[in-house]
Amino acid sequence: MFEIVISILVLIGAFFVLVGSIGLVKLPDFFTRLHGPTKATTLGVGAILVASSIYFSVTGTLSLHEILITLFLFITAPISAHLMAKSALHLKNNEKK
């Protein structure tokens, strides 16, 4: 039963990482390119880390490393995207002056 849940989480995570990576390459400008890795790839890596945490919790000891990495990722990815977008807006506004 756990193998099915883990497999589904890994497949969902791989799909979102792929979509985020394609969005990073294919989207036209900086602000739309920023959206792909920030949203989709964060969700994909989070799903893969949750699957890893479930796997190691079921097969052995409780693995807190993956949970801490997931929390750190979910906290830092939106903040870094916000700061990059804010600095790009600032540079864009300074070019017009």
MMTF fields as JSON, N, C-alpha, C and O atoms, coordinates in Angstrom:
{
  "mmtfVersion": "1.0.0",
  "mmtfProducer": "UNKNOWN",
  "numBonds": 387,
  "numAtoms": 388,
  "numGroups": 97,
  "numChains": 1,
  "numModels": 1,
  "chainsPerModel": [1],
  "groupsPerChain": [97],
  "chainIdList": ["A"],
  "bondAtomList": [4, 2, 8, 6, 12, 10, 16, 14, 20, 18, 24, 22, 28, 26, 32, 30, 36, 34, 40, 38, 44, 42, 48, 46, 52, 50, 56, 54, 60, 58, 64, 62, 68, 66, 72, 70, 76, 74, 80, 78, 84, 82, 88, 86, 92, 90, 96, 94, 100, 98, 104, 102, 108, 106, 112, 110, 116, 114, 120, 118, 124, 122, 128, 126, 132, 130, 136, 134, 140, 138, 144, 142, 148, 146, 152, 150, 156, 154, 160, 158, 164, 162, 168, 166, 172, 170, 176, 174, 180, 178, 184, 182, 188, 186, 192, 190, 196, 194, 200, 198, 204, 202, 208, 206, 212, 210, 216, 214, 220, 218, 224, 222, 228, 226, 232, 230, 236, 234, 240, 238, 244, 242, 248, 246, 252, 250, 256, 254, 260, 258, 264, 262, 268, 266, 272, 270, 276, 274, 280, 278, 284, 282, 288, 286, 292, 290, 296, 294, 300, 298, 304, 302, 308, 306, 312, 310, 316, 314, 320, 318, 324, 322, 328, 326, 332, 330, 336, 334, 340, 338, 344, 342, 348, 346, 352, 350, 356, 354, 360, 358, 364, 362, 368, 366, 372, 370, 376, 374, 380, 378, 384, 382],
  "bondOrderList": [1, 1, 1, 1, 1, 1, 1, 1, 1, 1, 1, 1, 1, 1, 1, 1, 1, 1, 1, 1, 1, 1, 1, 1, 1, 1, 1, 1, 1, 1, 1, 1, 1, 1, 1, 1, 1, 1, 1, 1, 1, 1, 1, 1, 1, 1, 1, 1, 1, 1, 1, 1, 1, 1, 1, 1, 1, 1, 1, 1, 1, 1, 1, 1, 1, 1, 1, 1, 1, 1, 1, 1, 1, 1, 1, 1, 1, 1, 1, 1, 1, 1, 1, 1, 1, 1, 1, 1, 1, 1, 1, 1, 1, 1, 1, 1],
  "groupList": [{"groupName": "MET", "atomNameList": ["N", "CA", "C", "O"], "elementList": ["N", "C", "C", "O"], "formalChargeList": [0, 0, 0, 0], "bondAtomList": [1, 0, 2, 1, 3, 2], "bondOrderList": [1, 1, 2], "singleLetterCode": "M", "chemCompType": "L-PEPTIDE LINKING"}, {"groupName": "PHE", "atomNameList": ["N", "CA", "C", "O"], "elementList": ["N", "C", "C", "O"], "formalChargeList": [0, 0, 0, 0], "bondAtomList": [1, 0, 2, 1, 3, 2], "bondOrderList": [1, 1, 2], "singleLetterCode": "F", "chemCompType": "L-PEPTIDE LINKING"}, {"groupName": "GLU", "atomNameList": ["N", "CA", "C", "O"], "elementList": ["N", "C", "C", "O"], "formalChargeList": [0, 0, 0, 0], "bondAtomList": [1, 0, 2, 1, 3, 2], "bondOrderList": [1, 1, 2], "singleLetterCode": "E", "chemCompType": "L-PEPTIDE LINKING"}, {"groupName": "ILE", "atomNameList": ["N", "CA", "C", "O"], "elementList": ["N", "C", "C", "O"], "formalChargeList": [0, 0, 0, 0], "bondAtomList": [1, 0, 2, 1, 3, 2], "bondOrderList": [1, 1, 2], "singleLetterCode": "I", "chemCompType": "L-PEPTIDE LINKING"}, {"groupName": "VAL", "atomNameList": ["N", "CA", "C", "O"], "elementList": ["N", "C", "C", "O"], "formalChargeList": [0, 0, 0, 0], "bondAtomList": [1, 0, 2, 1, 3, 2], "bondOrderList": [1, 1, 2], "singleLetterCode": "V", "chemCompType": "L-PEPTIDE LINKING"}, {"groupName": "SER", "atomNameList": ["N", "CA", "C", "O"], "elementList": ["N", "C", "C", "O"], "formalChargeList": [0, 0, 0, 0], "bondAtomList": [1, 0, 2, 1, 3, 2], "bondOrderList": [1, 1, 2], "singleLetterCode": "S", "chemCompType": "L-PEPTIDE LINKING"}, {"groupName": "LEU", "atomNameList": ["N", "CA", "C", "O"], "elementList": ["N", "C", "C", "O"], "formalChargeList": [0, 0, 0, 0], "bondAtomList": [1, 0, 2, 1, 3, 2], "bondOrderList": [1, 1, 2], "singleLetterCode": "L", "chemCompType": "L-PEPTIDE LINKING"}, {"groupName": "GLY", "atomNameList": ["N", "CA", "C", "O"], "elementList": ["N", "C", "C", "O"], "formalChargeList": [0, 0, 0, 0], "bondAtomList": [1, 0, 2, 1, 3, 2], "bondOrderList": [1, 1, 2], "singleLetterCode": "G", "chemCompType": "PEPTIDE LINKING"}, {"groupName": "ALA", "atomNameList": ["N", "CA", "C", "O"], "elementList": ["N", "C", "C", "O"], "formalChargeList": [0, 0, 0, 0], "bondAtomList": [1, 0, 2, 1, 3, 2], "bondOrderList": [1, 1, 2], "singleLetterCode": "A", "chemCompType": "L-PEPTIDE LINKING"}, {"groupName": "LYS", "atomNameList": ["N", "CA", "C", "O"], "elementList": ["N", "C", "C", "O"], "formalChargeList": [0, 0, 0, 0], "bondAtomList": [1, 0, 2, 1, 3, 2], "bondOrderList": [1, 1, 2], "singleLetterCode": "K", "chemCompType": "L-PEPTIDE LINKING"}, {"groupName": "PRO", "atomNameList": ["N", "CA", "C", "O"], "elementList": ["N", "C", "C", "O"], "formalChargeList": [0, 0, 0, 0], "bondAtomList": [1, 0, 2, 1, 3, 2], "bondOrderList": [1, 1, 2], "singleLetterCode": "P", "chemCompType": "L-PEPTIDE LINKING"}, {"groupName": "ASP", "atomNameList": ["N", "CA", "C", "O"], "elementList": ["N", "C", "C", "O"], "formalChargeList": [0, 0, 0, 0], "bondAtomList": [1, 0, 2, 1, 3, 2], "bondOrderList": [1, 1, 2], "singleLetterCode": "D", "chemCompType": "L-PEPTIDE LINKING"}, {"groupName": "THR", "atomNameList": ["N", "CA", "C", "O"], "elementList": ["N", "C", "C", "O"], "formalChargeList": [0, 0, 0, 0], "bondAtomList": [1, 0, 2, 1, 3, 2], "bondOrderList": [1, 1, 2], "singleLetterCode": "T", "chemCompType": "L-PEPTIDE LINKING"}, {"groupName": "ARG", "atomNameList": ["N", "CA", "C", "O"], "elementList": ["N", "C", "C", "O"], "formalChargeList": [0, 0, 0, 0], "bondAtomList": [1, 0, 2, 1, 3, 2], "bondOrderList": [1, 1, 2], "singleLetterCode": "R", "chemCompType": "L-PEPTIDE LINKING"}, {"groupName": "HIS", "atomNameList": ["N", "CA", "C", "O"], "elementList": ["N", "C", "C", "O"], "formalChargeList": [0, 0, 0, 0], "bondAtomList": [1, 0, 2, 1, 3, 2], "bondOrderList": [1, 1, 2], "singleLetterCode": "H", "chemCompType": "L-PEPTIDE LINKING"}, {"groupName": "TYR", "atomNameList": ["N", "CA", "C", "O"], "elementList": ["N", "C", "C", "O"], "formalChargeList": [0, 0, 0, 0], "bondAtomList": [1, 0, 2, 1, 3, 2], "bondOrderList": [1, 1, 2], "singleLetterCode": "Y", "chemCompType": "L-PEPTIDE LINKING"}, {"groupName": "ASN", "atomNameList": ["N", "CA", "C", "O"], "elementList": ["N", "C", "C", "O"], "formalChargeList": [0, 0, 0, 0], "bondAtomList": [1, 0, 2, 1, 3, 2], "bondOrderList": [1, 1, 2], "singleLetterCode": "N", "chemCompType": "L-PEPTIDE LINKING"}],
  "groupTypeList": [0, 1, 2, 3, 4, 3, 5, 3, 6, 4, 6, 3, 7, 8, 1, 1, 4, 6, 4, 7, 5, 3, 7, 6, 4, 9, 6, 10, 11, 1, 1, 12, 13, 6, 14, 7, 10, 12, 9, 8, 12, 12, 6, 7, 4, 7, 8, 3, 6, 4, 8, 5, 5, 3, 15, 1, 5, 4, 12, 7, 12, 6, 5, 6, 14, 2, 3, 6, 3, 12, 6, 1, 6, 1, 3, 12, 8, 10, 3, 5, 8, 14, 6, 0, 8, 9, 5, 8, 6, 14, 6, 9, 16, 16, 2, 9, 9],
  "groupIdList": [1, 2, 3, 4, 5, 6, 7, 8, 9, 10, 11, 12, 13, 14, 15, 16, 17, 18, 19, 20, 21, 22, 23, 24, 25, 26, 27, 28, 29, 30, 31, 32, 33, 34, 35, 36, 37, 38, 39, 40, 41, 42, 43, 44, 45, 46, 47, 48, 49, 50, 51, 52, 53, 54, 55, 56, 57, 58, 59, 60, 61, 62, 63, 64, 65, 66, 67, 68, 69, 70, 71, 72, 73, 74, 75, 76, 77, 78, 79, 80, 81, 82, 83, 84, 85, 86, 87, 88, 89, 90, 91, 92, 93, 94, 95, 96, 97],
  "secStructList": [7, 2, 2, 2, 2, 2, 2, 2, 2, 2, 2, 2, 2, 2, 2, 2, 2, 2, 2, 2, 2, 2, 2, 2, 2, 2, 7, 1, 1, 2, 2, 2, 2, 2, 2, 0, 0, 0, 0, 0, 0, 2, 2, 2, 2, 2, 2, 2, 2, 2, 2, 2, 2, 2, 2, 2, 2, 2, 2, 1, 1, 7, 7, 2, 2, 2, 2, 2, 2, 2, 2, 2, 2, 2, 2, 2, 2, 2, 2, 2, 2, 2, 2, 2, 2, 2, 2, 2, 2, 2, 2, 2, 2, 2, 2, 2, 7],
  "xCoordList": [0.817, 0.0, 0.862, 0.59, 1.913, 2.787, 3.562, 3.885, 3.858, 4.575, 3.754, 4.303, 2.444, 1.57, 1.547, 1.651, 1.414, 1.39, 2.722, 2.747, 3.812, 5.143, 5.337, 5.879, 4.896, 5.027, 4.218, 4.688, 3.018, 2.173, 2.816, 2.835, 3.338, 3.994, 5.233, 5.481, 6.008, 7.204, 6.805, 7.435, 5.784, 5.329, 4.761, 5.041, 3.978, 3.448, 4.594, 4.612, 5.542, 6.694, 7.515, 7.931, 7.753, 8.515, 7.775, 8.397, 6.447, 5.655, 5.763, 5.976, 5.62, 5.691, 7.092, 7.232, 8.119, 9.483, 9.705, 10.329, 9.198, 9.317, 8.579, 9.12, 7.354, 6.577, 7.272, 7.331, 7.787, 8.501, 9.767, 10.095, 10.481, 11.704, 11.394, 12.096, 10.356, 9.954, 9.496, 9.806, 8.764, 8.342, 9.521, 9.481, 10.563, 11.755, 12.42, 12.937, 12.407, 13.062, 12.181, 12.676, 10.898, 10.028, 9.349, 9.015, 9.136, 8.376, 9.184, 10.412, 8.506, 9.194, 10.004, 11.105, 9.518, 10.256, 10.567, 10.168, 11.285, 11.782, 10.667, 10.756, 9.622, 8.579, 7.77, 7.376, 7.517, 6.814, 7.752, 7.315, 9.035, 10.008, 10.176, 10.441, 10.025, 10.159, 9.022, 9.19, 7.878, 6.7, 6.865, 6.446, 7.467, 7.607, 8.381, 7.846, 9.626, 10.393, 9.865, 9.964, 9.308, 8.851, 7.665, 7.631, 6.705, 5.477, 5.572, 5.468, 5.767, 5.674, 6.828, 6.615, 8.036, 9.188, 9.223, 9.633, 8.803, 8.737, 7.754, 8.043, 6.602, 5.618, 6.146, 5.931, 6.831, 7.374, 8.447, 8.421, 9.379, 10.436, 9.84, 10.286, 8.84, 8.168, 7.499, 7.572, 6.838, 6.197, 7.228, 7.003, 8.352, 9.404, 10.001, 10.279, 10.199, 10.74, 9.756, 10.171, 8.462, 7.46, 7.451, 7.342, 7.565, 7.642, 8.871, 8.797, 9.994, 11.213, 11.055, 11.5, 10.424, 10.194, 9.287, 9.542, 8.234, 7.337, 8.077, 7.93, 8.87, 9.61, 10.544, 10.542, 11.339, 12.292, 11.618, 12.162, 10.468, 9.729, 9.117, 9.041, 8.679, 8.074, 9.136, 8.947, 10.248, 11.262, 12.209, 12.875, 12.285, 13.238, 12.861, 11.74, 13.825, 13.595, 12.935, 12.941, 12.37, 11.737, 12.801, 13.786, 12.589, 13.561, 13.1, 12.151, 13.764, 13.41, 14.144, 13.761, 15.197, 15.957, 15.081, 15.121, 14.297, 13.457, 12.376, 12.041, 11.836, 10.798, 11.381, 10.745, 12.574, 13.219, 13.589, 13.443, 14.064, 14.384, 13.126, 13.159, 12.018, 10.754, 10.283, 9.877, 10.332, 9.933, 10.826, 10.339, 12.124, 13.058, 12.779, 12.833, 12.487, 12.176, 10.896, 10.848, 9.86, 8.586, 8.662, 7.868, 9.594, 9.755, 10.625, 10.293, 11.721, 12.676, 12.313, 12.667, 11.629, 11.326, 10.43, 10.75, 9.326, 8.53, 9.258, 9.086, 10.058, 10.785, 11.82, 11.942, 12.566, 13.57, 12.916, 13.44, 11.788, 11.087, 10.578, 10.654, 10.061, 9.582, 10.726, 10.567, 11.867, 13.001, 13.546, 13.938, 13.577, 14.032, 13.074, 13.512, 11.775, 10.795, 10.852, 10.737, 11.028, 11.108, 12.351, 12.28, 13.48, 14.692, 14.588, 15.11, 13.931, 13.74, 12.832, 13.076, 11.798, 10.945, 11.717, 11.55, 12.555, 13.372, 14.322, 14.458, 14.977, 15.88, 15.117, 15.605, 13.931, 13.106, 12.68, 12.682, 12.318, 11.909, 13.086, 12.909, 14.289, 15.471, 15.932, 16.539, 15.659, 16.039, 15.206, 15.685, 13.964, 13.076, 13.438, 13.1, 14.116, 14.439, 15.589, 15.984],
  "yCoordList": [-1.2, 0.0, 1.265, 2.21, 1.272, 2.435, 2.617, 3.741, 1.51, 1.604, 2.363, 3.106, 2.173, 2.862, 4.351, 5.171, 4.705, 6.123, 6.783, 7.892, 6.114, 6.649, 6.8, 7.805, 5.807, 5.883, 7.039, 7.743, 7.237, 8.339, 9.682, 10.587, 9.818, 11.07, 11.347, 12.492, 10.316, 10.505, 10.888, 11.762, 10.259, 10.598, 12.02, 12.756, 12.399, 13.765, 14.762, 15.787, 14.455, 15.337, 15.465, 16.565, 14.348, 14.387, 15.179, 15.911, 15.039, 15.793, 17.292, 18.06, 17.716, 19.139, 19.708, 20.848, 18.938, 19.394, 19.551, 20.516, 18.609, 18.704, 19.924, 20.654, 20.153, 21.307, 22.613, 23.545, 22.689, 23.889, 24.131, 25.276, 23.073, 23.212, 23.642, 24.48, 23.074, 23.477, 24.937, 25.691, 25.333, 26.722, 27.67, 28.776, 27.249, 28.086, 28.31, 29.394, 27.295, 27.39, 28.09, 28.907, 27.783, 28.213, 29.564, 30.211, 30.008, 31.244, 32.467, 32.454, 33.529, 34.601, 35.599, 35.962, 36.054, 37.088, 36.656, 35.58, 37.519, 37.17, 36.859, 35.889, 37.667, 37.512, 36.233, 35.593, 35.854, 34.587, 33.404, 32.34, 33.579, 32.509, 32.266, 31.141, 33.298, 33.173, 32.346, 31.693, 32.379, 31.676, 30.155, 29.46, 29.628, 28.176, 27.495, 26.611, 27.884, 27.216, 27.497, 26.647, 28.675, 29.019, 28.176, 27.656, 28.041, 27.34, 25.84, 25.025, 25.486, 24.078, 23.247, 22.156, 23.751, 22.961, 22.824, 21.783, 23.846, 23.744, 22.66, 21.87, 22.624, 21.587, 20.198, 19.232, 20.106, 18.814, 18.283, 17.113, 19.127, 18.702, 18.392, 17.467, 19.16, 18.875, 17.519, 16.796, 17.153, 15.837, 14.717, 13.683, 14.915, 13.89, 13.75, 12.635, 14.853, 14.786, 14.157, 13.448, 14.406, 13.76, 12.253, 11.458, 11.862, 10.429, 9.786, 8.671, 10.487, 9.97, 9.851, 8.876, 10.839, 10.798, 9.639, 8.952, 9.416, 8.279, 6.969, 6.07, 6.847, 5.6, 5.275, 4.155, 6.256, 5.978, 5.836, 5.17, 6.434, 6.268, 4.878, 4.303, 4.335, 3.004, 1.916, 0.92, 2.098, 1.043, 1.053, 0.05, 2.132, 2.179, 3.234, 3.278, 4.079, 5.128, 6.341, 6.498, 7.188, 8.413, 9.346, 9.661, 9.775, 10.632, 12.077, 12.458, 12.865, 14.272, 15.159, 16.312, 14.633, 15.431, 15.912, 17.085, 15.002, 15.368, 16.365, 17.264, 16.205, 17.129, 18.523, 19.514, 18.611, 19.904, 20.542, 21.753, 19.75, 20.272, 20.788, 21.841, 20.06, 20.485, 21.804, 22.707, 21.927, 23.176, 24.337, 25.434, 24.092, 25.133, 25.549, 26.735, 24.594, 24.887, 25.701, 26.676, 25.308, 26.027, 27.426, 28.295, 27.653, 28.981, 29.865, 31.031, 29.335, 30.178, 30.423, 31.479, 29.513, 29.701, 30.908, 31.694, 31.108, 32.316, 33.612, 34.629, 33.573, 34.776, 35.146, 36.317, 34.169, 34.47, 34.929, 35.828, 34.338, 34.778, 36.199, 36.996, 36.52, 37.877, 38.887, 39.95, 38.558, 39.48, 39.644, 40.746, 38.566, 38.681, 39.518, 40.341, 39.319, 40.11, 41.578, 42.464, 41.833, 43.205, 43.905, 45.066, 43.211, 43.829, 44.02, 45.003, 43.111, 43.289, 44.475, 45.222, 44.66, 45.837, 47.123, 48.13, 47.069, 48.235, 48.574, 49.747, 47.595, 47.823, 48.31, 49.166, 47.774, 48.19, 49.652, 50.396, 50.064, 51.442, 52.403, 53.539, 51.969, 52.829, 53.008, 54.029, 52.042, 52.163, 53.223, 53.87, 53.407, 54.373, 55.802, 56.713, 56.017, 57.39, 57.975, 59.117],
  "zCoordList": [0.0, 0.0, 0.0, -0.74, 0.845, 0.901, -0.398, -0.781, -1.072, -2.351, -3.389, -4.202, -3.358, -4.315, -4.017, -4.931, -2.75, -2.36, -2.703, -3.237, -2.402, -2.697, -4.204, -4.664, -4.969, -6.431, -7.002, -7.896, -6.5, -6.982, -6.642, -7.476, -5.429, -5.049, -5.892, -6.271, -6.187, -7.015, -8.439, -9.034, -8.992, -10.34, -10.404, -11.35, -9.419, -9.369, -9.245, -9.926, -8.378, -8.21, -9.48, -9.844, -10.157, -11.405, -12.477, -13.247, -12.534, -13.502, -13.252, -14.191, -12.004, -11.705, -11.918, -12.36, -11.612, -11.875, -13.381, -13.82, -14.162, -15.619, -16.158, -16.988, -15.698, -16.152, -15.757, -16.559, -14.553, -14.122, -14.918, -15.228, -15.252, -16.045, -17.473, -18.039, -18.049, -19.398, -19.387, -20.309, -18.352, -18.231, -18.121, -18.658, -17.434, -17.305, -18.658, -18.926, -19.503, -20.803, -21.84, -22.617, -21.86, -22.956, -22.766, -23.758, -21.548, -21.34, -21.777, -21.696, -22.241, -22.962, -22.13, -22.546, -20.989, -20.27, -18.84, -18.395, -18.139, -16.806, -15.827, -15.073, -15.828, -14.815, -15.028, -14.053, -16.257, -16.488, -16.276, -15.839, -16.579, -16.306, -14.814, -14.389, -14.037, -12.585, -11.993, -10.963, -12.645, -12.129, -12.187, -11.261, -13.256, -13.421, -12.31, -11.641, -12.099, -11.041, -9.645, -8.76, -9.445, -8.103, -7.684, -6.569, -8.559, -8.177, -8.453, -7.536, -9.709, -10.098, -9.562, -9.033, -9.693, -9.26, -7.743, -7.23, -7.025, -5.568, -5.146, -4.247, -5.789, -5.476, -5.85, -5.119, -6.981, -7.406, -6.474, -6.094, -6.111, -5.184, -3.812, -3.133, -3.408, -2.14, -2.14, -1.146, -3.251, -3.341, -3.309, -2.679, -3.982, -3.969, -2.568, -2.127, -1.873, -0.516, 0.47, 1.387, 0.291, 1.144, 0.876, 1.809, -0.392, -0.72, -0.087, 0.43, -0.129, 0.493, 2.007, 2.612, 2.605, 4.047, 4.431, 5.42, 3.661, 3.935, 3.777, 4.605, 2.727, 2.486, 3.647, 4.158, 4.059, 5.133, 6.491, 7.372, 6.684, 7.938, 8.035, 9.121, 6.896, 6.892, 6.982, 7.68, 6.282, 6.238, 7.427, 7.684, 8.143, 9.247, 10.255, 10.762, 10.529, 11.52, 10.879, 9.658, 11.716, 11.249, 10.686, 11.353, 9.469, 8.795, 8.843, 8.158, 9.64, 9.771, 8.774, 8.574, 8.143, 7.192, 6.033, 5.661, 5.471, 4.334, 4.729, 3.957, 5.92, 6.382, 6.576, 6.217, 7.135, 7.323, 5.991, 5.826, 5.045, 3.72, 3.035, 2.399, 3.156, 2.556, 3.162, 2.431, 4.477, 5.125, 4.696, 4.423, 4.638, 4.208, 2.768, 2.443, 1.918, 0.513, 0.389, -0.362, 1.122, 1.04, 1.642, 1.281, 2.546, 3.125, 2.23, 2.014, 1.711, 0.987, -0.466, -0.992, -1.148, -2.57, -2.826, -3.718, -2.102, -2.356, -1.997, -2.668, -0.952, -0.548, -1.599, -1.958, -2.095, -3.114, -4.413, -5.071, -4.8, -6.01, -5.85, -6.784, -4.679, -4.424, -4.523, -5.122, -3.94, -3.985, -5.401, -5.785, -6.18, -7.566, -8.402, -9.206, -8.222, -8.965, -8.557, -9.404, -7.282, -6.803, -7.355, -7.756, -7.377, -7.919, -9.426, -9.952, -10.132, -11.574, -11.86, -12.808, -11.066, -11.221, -10.94, -11.629, -9.925, -9.589, -10.731, -11.078, -11.319, -12.44, -13.662, -14.4, -13.878, -15.014, -14.872, -15.853, -13.659, -13.416, -13.53, -13.97, -13.141, -13.243, -14.68, -15.006, -15.543, -16.951, -17.653, -18.584, -17.218, -17.855, -17.526, -18.281, -16.417, -15.987, -16.781, -16.545]
}
